[in-house]
Amino acid sequence: MQKAIKITENIYWIGGNDRETDLFEGLWTLPQGVSYNAYLINDDKTAIVDTIKSGNLSDYIERLTSVLPAGRTIDYLIVNHMEPDHSGSIRMLRHLYPEMKIIGNKKTVEMIDAFYNITENIIEVKEGDVLDLGHHKVTFAMIPMVHWPESMVTYDTTEKVLFSTDAFGGFSALEGGIFDDELDMVHYEYEILRYFANIVGRYSSPTQKAIAKVRALQPRIICPAHGPIHRTNPNHIVDLYDKWSRHDTDEGVVVVYGSMYGNTKFMTDAIARSISEAGIKDVFVHDVSRDNLSFMIADIWRYKGLVLGSCTYNTELYPPMATLCRSLSNKMMKNRILGICGSYSWSKGALAELQLFAEQSGDWTLIQPSVEVKSCPTEEDLDQCRLLGRNVAEAVKKHFK
């Protein structure tokens, strides 16, 4: 039987690990799986914070019932976020505990009806409302658009524990440990970045507002809906989210190429080498046809510089590169340094679309020269590529002086 894991004397983790789902939201690859975190406050009144994806219900129920004495019921279900990986078991939980009251904000209440056709025994809460469980008093703060409009956090004022929903969460199943001091946080912090960049990053402005609320609460422990529980240094994860949502970057360059027969790759190889020779140590090269979109976006979010190189395909941008550019535009990244190059054989197209992408990306700085090659690059073409690489490197280094 699965056992609940104690966080404090009366607060437990009752979540589950999913190592079977290949794609999060049907889009983002999960090579190490993902955790769905849910929590129980076991006081005079019992309260669960969120449910779990329906396919992992058995783990959730076993962990829950391992703590509750026989015959004890659930008084409240607090719904921080309605995405089905957190709300998917609401209907079954209401079936098991028919008298259970569901707690949510106005938008949550509307979504519970829309998703699960549940309208009874629901309590609507607003910013700052308090739920008295006995010893524990919990309050609520709204963090809309991090990353859904109904998102809120629940704060246990008694033990200063923040249940932060998708904020401060990350990909990867919890491998044995669930706390930051039990895990290899180098691995988890990259998976948290990958989660932020692909799921939350578009909503950086609302995230900044949420961070201000969280800092005012000064939580002792942060319990997100995915990934590790932060009990050793909760400010660290808040600082990381703060940095990323301010579009504050590290010194480095990501080079992404799309190439059918290797000619565009020759160009970006020359660019990457010249960037390294110019003194940039963090240079990451991605093949847009083969590398997963989520890893490319995570690296691009982290580093200041980006070089995009694409062949022309049927007079247009190479399709995988077009997908990446659309996704980058959707993420609304700011303050990046960009270099572009393209190739064609019988009709131009790729470079013109990359130039349009650069123009429409807001405050990105386009570095010259923009290099365009017919068929196979000549040595003169490769010299222009090397010049582009040096110029990108110098622009990146200048930012960090």
N, C-alpha and C positions, 0 to 999 in steps of 0.2 A: 504493500500500500504506500502511495506517495504521502510524504509528510510535509506539513507546513514548516517554514523556516522562520525562526524568531528574529525580528529586527530590533524590537525593544520588548519590554516585559509583556505588553498586551497588543503589540502590532506584529503581524505575520505576513510573509510573502506566500501567496497561494497561486502563483502563476505557473506557466508551463513553457517548455522549449519545443520549438518546431524545427525539426531537421529534415522534414519531408517536402515542405513547400520550396519549389525552385525559384519562384519569382514573387517578390513582395509587390503587392498591388498589380500583379500580372506583368510587371515591367522590370523591376530591379533585382538582379541576381542575388541569391543567398547562398554562397558557397559554404558558409559556416552556420547556416540557419538563422533563426531569430527567436528571441524570447518574447512572450506576452506576459507582462507583469500585472498582477492584481494583488490586492492587499485586504487584510481583515483587521479591523480594530475590535477587540474582544473585551467589552466593558459591560457596565450594567445593561446598556443597549449594545447590540452588535451591529457593526456597519461594514459592508464590503465596499471597496473602492474599485469599480470597474469589474467586468466579467472577462471573458476570454474568447478567442476565435472558436467557433462551434466544434471544429474538428479536434480540439484539445480539451474538450469539456471534462473528460473522465479524470485527467490529472487535476484539474481545478477542483472538482467536487471531492476527490479523495483528500487533497490538501486541506480543503475547507473543513470537512467532517473530521479530520484528524485532530482538530483543535476544539471543535464544539462538543460540549458534553451531550450525551444522549438526550433527545427531546428538546434541546435548545434550538431556537429559531433564529432567523436573520431578521432584524428589525428594519434595517435600511440598506438599500443599494445606492451608492453615490456614483453617478455617471459623469465622469469628467469629459468624455469624448465618445462620439457616436460612431466612429468608423468601425466596421464590423469585426475587425480583429480585436476590438476591446468591448464591443457591445453584443457580439454574436450569440452569447448565451443568455441574454436577458429573458427571453421567452421561457426557456427551460428553468431558469432560476425562479421566475415567478410561479411556474408550475410546482416546483418543489417547496416554495415558501409563499403560499398565496396571500398571506397577510403582510408580506414585506412591502414597505413603502419605498418608492423610487424617487431619488433626489436628483434634480437637474435644473438648469436655467431655462429661460423661456424658449430659446432655440432648441435646446435638448428635448424639451417636452414635445415640441412639434415633430422632431425627428423620430422620437420613440413611437409616436403614432404612425408616421409615414413608413418606418421600417418594420415595425412589429405589431401594429394595430393594438397598442396598449394605451388606455386612456384613464384607467382607474388607479387609485392609491398612488398618485404621483404628487410630489410636493415641489413647487417651483421655488428656487432660491435666487437671490440677487447678490450683488457684490457686497461683501462684508457680513452677510447673514451668518448666524452661529447655530450649529447643531450640537445639542448637549447630549453626550452619551453616558454621562456619569462623571467619572474622573476625567475623561477626555472631552475637550471642547474643540470642535473643528469649525473652521470658517472657510469661505469660498472667495476666490478672486477670478474674474473673467480675463481670459487671454485670447480674445477672438482672433481668428486667422493665424493661429499657431497650431495647426495649419488649417483647421476647419472653423467656421464662424461660431460654433457653439462651444469651442474648447474652453475649459476652465481648470483651475487647480484647486486642490483641497489641502488645507493646512491645519495640522493638529497643533494647536497652540500649547497644549499641555507638555508635549515632548519635543516640540519644534521640528516636526517631521512634515516635509512637503511632498505631496503626491502630485507630480508635475505633468502628468499625462505625456504627450509625445515630446514636449520640451525636454531637452537634455537626454533624449533617448538615442539608441543606436542599433545597428544591425548586429548579428552574431548571437547564436544561442549562448546561454550561460553554462560554461563547461565546468560543472562541479561547484565552483564558488559562485556566489551571487553579489558579493560586496567588492568594492574597488580594491581593498587591501588583500583580497584573495585571488586576484586575477592579474594576468599580464595586460596592463593597461596600455602598453604601446599598441598592441593589436586592437584593443577595444576602442581606443581613441581614434584610430583610423576609421574603424567601422562607424563610430559616432559622427565623424566628419562626412563619411560617405552618406550616412542617413541624413544629416543636416543639409548637405549640398543638393541632394536629389529630392527630398521630401519637404523640408522646411525653408530652405534658402530663399526661394522666391518671396517669402513673407518676412524678409529681414526687418522691415520697419515695424510691423506688429511684434516681432520678436524682441526688438529693442524696448518696446513698451512693457512687454512681459518681464523682461530682465529687471527693469526698474522696480516692478512690483515684488519680484522675488528677492532682490537685494534688501528691500525694506523689511521683509519678513525675517531675514537672517536665519534661515533654516539650519538646523544641526545635522539633518540627514535629508538627502534628496532621493526620492523613490520614483523614477520615471516609468513609463509604460513599456519601454523596451530597454534592454541592456542593463549594465551594472547599477547597483544601488550605491550611492556615493555617501559614505559615512565618515571617511577619513579626512577628506578635504573637499567638502561640497562646493566651496567657492571656486575650485579649479574648473569644474565642468561649466559653471556659470561664466567664468572668464573666457573659456573657449568659445561658448556660444556667443558671447559678447563680441569677441574678436571676429568671428566668422560673419556675424550679422552686421558688423560695421564694414565688411568687405576689406578688412585689414589682412594683408597677404604676407607670405614669406618670400625670401629672395630665391627665385628659381624660375625655370621656364619649362613649359609643357609644349612638346612638338607633336602634332597629330597630322598624319598623312593618309590620303586615300589614293591608292595606286593599283592599276590593273596589271601592268607588265613590268613594274619596277622603275620606270623612268622618273616618276614623281618622288618615289622613295630615294633615288639618287640625290635629288635636290634637297630633301629634308635631312638626309644623312649629312650632307655637307653643311647645312645650317646648324644642325645639332652639334657637330664637331667644332664649328667656329664659335658657338656659344660657350662650349666647354673651354676652348683655348683662351677665350676672353675672360675666364675666371669665374664663371658660374658653375658651382659644384652640383647643384640640384637640377639636373636636366632629365626629364622623363619623356620618352618617345612612345607614342601609341599608334598602332595600325587601326584605323577607324573601321575597317571591315571585320576585324577579328577581336578586338578588345571590347569588353562590355561597356556600354554607355555610362553606367553608374560610376565605374572607376575613372573614366576619363573626366567626367564632370567633377568628381571629388578632387582630383589632382588640379584641374583648372581652377577650382574654387580656392585651393590652398595657395597657389603660386601667382606671382605678379605678371609673369610673361607668358604669352601664348603665341605659337606659330601654327598656322593652318596651311597645309599644302594639299591640293586636290587636282586630280586629272579631270578632264572634261568627259562627260558621258552623255551621248545623244544630245549635244549642244547645251547641256546643263551641268550643274554641280553634281559630282559623283554622289549617288543616292545616300550612302551611309554618312558622308560628310554633310549633306543637306539635313539629314536627321539630327546630327550633332548641332549644327548651327541653329536649327529651330529650337532645340532644347535649351541651348545657351541663351537665346533671345528670351525664352519663356522664364528662365531663372533670374533675369534682370540683374546680372552681375555688374559691378561698377569698378571703375578705377583700374582697368587692366591695360597692359601694353601688348599690342598685337602686331605680328608680322604675317604676311600672306604670300603665297606663291601658287602658280597653277601651270598646267600643261594641256596641250591639245594636239591633235594630229591633222584633222581635216576641217574642223570648225571650232572657233573659240567659244567660251562660255563659263568655265569654272572660275577664272580669276575675276571676271566681271561680277559674278554672284558673291564671291568673297569680299570684294570691294563694297558691294551693297550691304552685306552683313556688317562690315566695319562701320559704314556710315550710319546704320540704324542701331548701333549698339550704345548710343548715348555718349558717355564720357570716356570711351576707350581711346587710347592714343595709337594711331596707325603709324608704324615705323617704315621708312623707305630703305631700299627700293622694293616695290612690289614686283616680283619676278615672274615673267611668263615665258614658257619654253614651248617650242614646236617639236613634237615627237621626242627625241632624245636630247638631253642637255649637252651642250658643248662645254669645253673648258671655260670659255668666256661666260657662259650661263652659270656654271658652278662658281666662278669668281663672284658673280653678283649674289648668288645664294650665300656665300661666305660673308660678303659685305653685309647682307641683311642680318645674318646671325650675329655678327659683331655689333651692329647697331642696336639690335634688340638687347643684347647683353649689356651694352653701355647704358641704355635707357633704364634697365632694371637696376643695375648697380647704382646709378645716380639717385634713384628713389631711396635707396637704403643708406646713403652716405650721411 
